[in-house]
Amino acid sequence: MYHLRLKGGHYEMGVKRGKVFGRSRITFPLHLDNFQLEHGKQSEEILRKFFPEVCEEMKGVSDTIGADYLQFASWMLCMGCCMYNLEDNVPVEVRGCTAFAYSIDSKLMYGRNNDLPPYLRDGCKSEIYAPENGNRFHITTSSFINGEEGLNEHGLAVAMTFVMTGLKKIQAGFNSCFIVRYLLEKANTTEQAITLLSDLPIASNCNILLADKGGRMAVAECAPTVKNIREAEKFDDGKIVCTVNSFISEQMKPYDDANGNDYNSCKRYKVVMDSFSSGLLRGDYVETTKQLLRGGYGFMCQYDNEPDFETVWSSIFDLRSLAIYRAEGDPRKKKFVSDNRLHNIKFK
């Protein structure tokens, strides 16, 4: 996993990343069909309206590597949305992932398994951003500029999970990974993030988990035509919210097009919720969360019978201390290592 620090203006940060790509001789499969190019063009216009800074960052990258900006931006905006016909150059996109946050005693914890094809593992990144006129934040990503999860300096965690969308239902808008980046940089609390998210056009189905150090946590279940806020479930001594690769609320289930092909989402969801309700996530909260992510309490990352699919990283965030623990690979085989970069920036 790459570890990068970026600070300053957005175009400047893009140039820095572009130079890293150039030194590493990294190239990009910008092979899009007419549908994808049109989707990308329309989505870039929406992205620029709401988040012009990130468009400047993409421009910094594309200028530095000598790529056409609009084609480059379109490619990024198709990720996790309509990369459906690129078998010749990028394997078909499949995504698992489990994310959850819970509050108990005085602790506010977040955990995630990021499940992807293993060819993406070596390109994953853990990055610290300190943008001009924006929140400082940590983001973990199998891509770049956007991401699957993150934690900002205000103790707000944001994470996405993929939900299958029929191609005819896809609309121009933010894909889930750009939603994560936008909210990390712009929002301070779960309530503020929900307000910002309510105005965003959404490209395809996704779940967005939100949790802040004040204890508000929820999942925004998003489809291109509707959004639903699912609040945390309360138990006697705490509360928890979890998201997988399906919609949990009854009103959103008709929008899910996976037809059960979602890498045991229901099983993973039940393991997380049962682990909390039965009292397993108690005592040393970091250690018990590690056990949950490792599959110690039931099926979570045990994809041994799935060809070309595995957990490529696992994360734990302490929302109040900003402590981050990460296993860079299958958490059954890799140790969780502390990452104090965000904590050190915030608390010096």
Disulfide bonds with the S-S distance in Angstrom:
none
